[in-house]
Amino acid sequence: MKIPGLAHSRRHFLGAAVAAAAATAPFGMVGSAQSTSEEPVAHPAADPVPRTSFGPVKQINAGDLNMGYVEAGPVRGQPVILLHGWPYDIHSYVAVAPLLAAKGYRVVVPYLRGHGTTRFLSGKTPRNAQQSAFAVDIIALMDALRIDRAILAGYDWGSRTGDIIAALWPERCKALISVTGYLIANVEANKMPSPPKSEWAWWYQYYFSTERGVLGLEEYRHDLAKLVWRFNSPTWNFSDATFDRTAAAFRNPDYVSIVIDNYRWRLGLAKGERRYDALERRLAAAPAIGVSTIAIDGSHDPFTPPGNGSAYRKKFTGKYAHRTLAVGHNVPQEAPRAFAEAVVDVDGF
């Protein structure tokens, strides 16, 4: 099967630059939209933006998938694709999306493979969760939605997916918001141990490497995810209703297969598909990202590397800024106004 985007011909659509025409009240921005400073910008953990609900979930065939997604804002606005992580879903952006839509952006928030209403078109397609597969999914979604070039913003699996597209298909990425910076994985490098504290934080990665872990995720997918939420975001006092709204996405029939394959693949315990081999060879070389980027770290995120972004700074060679927010791992849901502000800022670089 041909991988979407490898021989992409650039398309141009009228009105693609109309991103700020519907701008309303400002965010009360802390930093300048033109800033490329690497100094962290502190934001409070509390964010008064009300949590709302999305409109109806739409479905579209894209590559291997029938993808579920929500959309907000004018169809001719500058596209922004917001990418969630694990164990989360599109509701990480339930407060970010309306803020960006009010600024005139066309906001698209898809369910990644194995989540929500996204389904494989064929039962014969391997339930593969290697990193390049997610990136190819999003390129296919962009093609299906006739989006030539988008701002990509994400965290966790979503950061990695955005990083890959920015590195391999920079013509499709106008700008990038990447929480935890550069997350492109190298399977060989992942065979080397990390300091014990870091290994401890990844406990579920090793749990999922066992058959016991597969059964545990199947039986306790709700409780396991809630435990991860609490560990990942120790200062976020989310409600049961907030968690349960997202946990509904874990009832996807491919959820367990995708989660298990993702973490096993990273450790070299699951083989990817040959059709992605060329992409993975390019990613193993840790390609630099040249598109305009704002990297964000959560100061309470157990996976944030030390050094205020210094660990990955050299991987971003274009216009760049770094910000540290006083939140945990799920940055867009814990600090939606600051996250939306970063999208607007990077668009102005």
Buried (B, 14 or more C-beta within 10 A) or exposed (E): EEBBBEEBEEEEEEEBEBBBEBEEEEBEBBBEBEBBEBEBBEBEBEBEBEBEEBEEBBBBEBBBBBBBBBBBBBEBBBBBBBBBBBBBBBBBBBBBBBBBBBBBBBBBBBBBBBBBBBBBEEEEBBBBBBBBBBBBBBBBBBBBBEBBBBBBBBBBBBBBBBBBBBBBBBEBBBBBBBBBBBBBBBBEEBEEEEEEEEEEBBEBBEBBBEEEBBEBBEEEBBEBBBBBBBBBBEEBEBEEEBBEBBBEBBEBEBBBBBBBBBBBBBBEEBEBBEBBEEBBEBBBEBBEBBBBBBBBBBBBBBBBBEEBBEBBBEBBEBBBBBBBBBBBBBBBBBBBBBBBBBBBBBBBB
